[in-house]
């Protein structure tokens, strides 16, 4: 994984669908490696992009990627659930467009923080190192029934109770310290089907719990809709059904929005072939009335 370049998902579709008439101030709420932002800056000369990320390493990479556009870019560290406070800190109270890309980047998978099944570093999974809760604490300290609930609710893992019991039994003997150990425990009770690793849903669930991703998404969407100017657009790229349902219901249930994507935009065959991680991505876009 080391040295692998992160490929922005649905970058062409973002450029074609998120910039409305008169769009000048655009927020990339999960700037990551800046793949979406650089595409937007190259295509739309009038744009000023405010890039936000909770991961300091991601912001450092984005700064390097966007150095040729530094006069049209502002980078800020924070969780997009605090969007109003973050933007208010630089005097911005209205925006013309915003993108949330809810995927995990290749850089994060390679960072040795426990996001990857093969990590031999201590289980962490925090996107922001300033946060307190880690996957290590959940796996080694939470009650068995609470671990099962997290796996079922956030990972939609139907074998959640068996996996939680295996985790609980293992930690009686010794603490579960690494992602590789945890992946092995899950694989011991859940058989592999197809190309998908048996621990995929377990890791997804723990990552969501550690970073309160669903709570952050709910707060972030509310703040974004409030901040959008009339005609401004919000686009959200999701990678699993929990997030996608939240976005779809939020967009459809808000009288202030017009949904522009009757069906979610999916990657084409070429993109999924070149970047297999994109296969589960869905982009939904709405416009402020």
C-alpha positions, 0 to 999 in steps of 0.5 A: 500500500505504501506509495499508492496514489489516492484516486478521487472517486467520481471526479468527472461527475462531481465537476459536471454536477456540483457547480451551479450558475454563479458558483464562487465559494465552494467547500470541499468538506473532506478534502483528503488528497484534494483530487476533487478540488484540483479538478474543480479548480482547473475547470472553473477559474472563478472558484475559491475552494475552502478545503476542510479535513479532520486529519492533519496529514490529509491537509498537509497533502492537500496543501502540497497538491494545491500549491499552484492554486494557493491564491484560490484555496483556504485549508482548515482543520476540523470536523465537518459537523462543525461547519458553521463554526469552522467557516464562521472563524474566517467570516464565511456565512454563505456558500455556493456549493459543497461536497462531502466524500465519505470514503476512506483514502488510500493514504489512511489505509496505509497510515498504520492506524488500524484501518487496514486488515494487515496493519501491525500497528495498534488498533486506532481508527481515529481520523483525528488524533485529537479524539479520545475513543479508539477501536482498541478501546472498543474491542478490549473494553466494551461489553460483549453485547455492546460490541455486537450492537455496534457491528450490527447497527453500523456494519449491518453484520448479521453474524455480529453476535458470533464475532463479538463472542469470539472477540470477547473470548480472545481478550480473556486470554490477551488484549487484541492489539492490532488490526491484523489480529482482529481481522484474523479473529473475525475470519476464524468465525466468518467464512470468506465469500467472493473477494470481500474480506470477512472482516470488512463489515466489522472494520466499517462498524468500528470506524463509524463508531470511533469517528461518530461518522453518522452523527457527524454526517447528520450535523454536517448536512444540516449545517451545509443546507443552512449555509447554502445560498439559493441555487447552491448545490450539495453533493455527497458521495457515500460508500455503504447503504447506511450513509446512502439511506441517510442522504437520500432521506435527508434530501427528499425530506427537505422542502428547501432542497430540489433533488437533482439526482433521481437515481444516485450517480454510480461510477462507470465500468472504466472507473471501477476497473481502474479503481476497484474501491469505487465500485460501491460509491454513490453520488447524490446531488441537491440544489437549494431552492 
